[in-house]
């Protein structure tokens, strides 16, 4: 069992920008290979794997991330927060407003990747939470194997990427991993960061795939545009799904670089 939050760093601090990637509901870096390859050496990429701790609340995730970054000497960067981790990112940003919170970490901005402020469809999260608890392990293994086969066919250009997809499938069928993933649905259901977002002055960007049945990107983008002072831009990538960094790594990298360049935070 993974007992502590893990970081993996690619690139030097001398790179133009540091991207601190926070993973989706699965909680690790096993689907990031194509994006990492597309990013190349122009930026420092910090990858995160969460521990399998179903008792954790969002503040535990945020505090553990602060500690891990500090221990690695990472003092600044952009938050690249996928799906579930948009909630971790908002929690981290909210901690900056509290005494002692966010100490030592300079956040340049936030890029939501299939993310949200408060999930617009609470009933959808409730159904997914129930399904995650109820699906038999044998069926989960079969579904993960099918997903892995599809991902390898679409996205894996190197043996390293293929191995990571296989690791993704293996981890998803570990009972402790499933329990931790299921607990994250509960955190999404309870979270509401609209007050934090309404106070946000840092640059906020929104990236999503057009084919996303999990998060209604059109509602997220509309809310950010209306209510988040830091919101700068939204990009919807055609033919990409919820995991847009995996489905469209080159387009994602190009857009993220443009946003960071636009914000003049190199």
N, C-alpha and C positions, 0 to 999 in steps of 0.2 A: 504494500500500500504506500502511495506517495504521501508522506506525512507533512511535508513543508512545501511552500511555494518555490518553484524552480525558475531560474532565468538562464537563457542561452543568448550570448551576444555575438553578432556578426558585424565585422567592420570596426574601424577605429574611431575614437572620439574626435579625430580631426576631420571626419566626414562632414558634408554640408549640413546634414540634419540627423537627428536621432528619432527613430520611430519606436515607441514602446507599444508592442502589439499585445492586446489582451484578447484571449480566444473566446469563441462562442460557447454554447451550452456544454459541448464535449469537454472543454476545459484544458486543452493542451495544444501543442504546436504541430501536431501530426498532419494537418491539412495545409500547412503554410509553404510547402516546398516550391510550388510554381511561382508564388508571389516573391519569395526570397530570391529565386533565380532571376526573375525579371527585374528586381530592384538593383541587383548588381552591387558594385562597390561605391556607388555615389552617396549612400547614406548608411548610417549605423542602425542595425535592426536588433532590437531587444525582444526576444520571444519568451513567452510565459507559459508555464504549466501549473495549474492549481492543484492543491492537495485534495485527496478524496475525503473531505470533511463535511458530512451532511449537516452537522450541527452549526456550521459557520453561518453568520449573517453577513450582509454586504460590508459592514465596517471591518469585519475580520479580513475579508479579501483586500480591502483598501489598505489597512494597516500592514498586512503582510507584504503587500507590494511595495509600500514605502520603505519598509525595513530592508527588503531584498535589494532594491535599487540602491539604497544608501550603502549597503555592505559591498556592492560592486562598484561604488564610486560614480554612479550615474546620477548626475545632478540636474539634468535638463532634458527635455524632449517633448515630442508630440505624442499624445495618446491616440493610438489607432485601435479603437474598441469595437469588436464584433458582437452583434446580437446581444446575448446575455450580458456581456462585459460592458455594454453601454451603461448598465446600472452600476457596475463597479467603478467606472470612470466618473460618473456623476457623484457617486459617494466620495471618491477621492477629491474631486473638485470642491465638494461641500465641506470636507474636512479642512480645507485651507482657510475657511472662515472661523474655525474653532481654535482656541489657544493650543499650540503645540501640534496641530494637525498640518500635514503637508510640509513639515519643516525640512528644509534642505533640498526640496525638489521643485525646480522651476518648470512649470508646464507651459509650453509655447502655444498650445491649442489642442482642440479635440476634433478628431475625425470619426464620426459614427459610421460603421460599416454594417448595414442591415440592422442598425440600432434604433433606439427610441428614447424618449424621456419617461413617459408612462405608457405602458403598452396600450394601444388604442382598443384592443379587442380582449378584454379580461375573460370573456367566456371561452375564447379560443385557447388561452393559456390554461384555463381550468380543464378543458377537454384534453389538452396535450399532457397535462400533469396526471390526470387519471389514466390515460393510455400508457404513460411511462411506467406507472406502478403496476398496471394490469397485464401488459404484454408478456407472455411466457418467454423464458430465457431462450428456449430453442428457436422461437420465432424471431426474437431479437438478433440472435446469431445469424440467422438466414438473411434477414433484412440488411444487416451490416455487411455481410459478405457480398450481397448484390450491389450495395452502394460502393463498396471498395472496388469491385470489378469495373463498375461504370467510371469511377474516378480514375482508376489506372488507365483505362482506355482513352479518356479525354485529356488527362492532364499530366501524365507521368512520362517525362522525356528522358529521365536518367534512372539508373539503379537506386540512387539515394532517394529519389521521390517515390519510387515504387515501394521501397522498404518502409518509408514513413506511412504510406497508405495502408500497408499491411499491419503496421503497428497500430494505426487508428482502429482498424477492425478488431485486432486482438484486445485492445484496451476496452472497447465498448462492451465486450462480453464478460468482463470481470464484474461479479456482483457488487463489490464495493464501489466500482466506477459508476454503475447504474444507479446505485443509491445516492451518490453525490450529485449526479446529473438530475435526478428526480427532485432533489431538494432545491435545486436552482429554479425550477418552475415556481416553487412556493415563494422564493425571494422576488421573482418577477411580479407575481400577483400582488404582493404587499407593497412594492416600491412605488413611490410617486416623487419624482424629482422636478416637478414643474416649478416649484418655488426657487430651487437652485438655478434652473435654466433661465428663469426670468431675471435673475441677477447677473447672469454671465456676461462678461465683457471680453473675455478671451475669444479668439476666432473659433467658430464652430462650423464644420462642414459635414455634409451628409452624402454618403455613397451607398448605392443599393443596386441590386439586380432587378430588372423589370419583372422577372418571373418569380415572384416571392409570395408564396401562400402563407407564410408565417408572420410577417410583419407588413402591414399596409403602408408602404413607403409614401404614398400620396398624402395620407393623413399626417404622418410624421413630418414630412417636408412642409406642409401647410402650417402646422402648429409652430415649428421652428421659425418660419418666416414671419409669423404674426407676433409671437410672444418671446422669442429669445433674442436679446439685443446683440449678442455676439455672432449670430448666424450670418454666414457669408454666402454660401452657395450650396446647391444640391446637384448631384449627377446621378442619373439613372442609366445603367448600362444595359442595352438591349441584348437579348439572348442569354443573359446571365441570371442565375437563380439567387437564392438567399445567401449562399456562400460566394459572393462576387469575387473575392480575392483568389479563390480556387478556379472559378469558371472563366474569369477574364483578367488574368494577372497583368498582362501588358497594358491594357487599358486602365486598370486600376493604378498601376505605378505611374503612368503618364499623368493621370488626373491628380494624384496625390502630390507629385512633384510640382505641378502647376499651382496647386493651392498653396503649398509651402512657399514657393517662389513669390506668389502674389502677396502673401502675408509678410514678406521680408523679415523672416525670423531665422535665417540661416545662422 
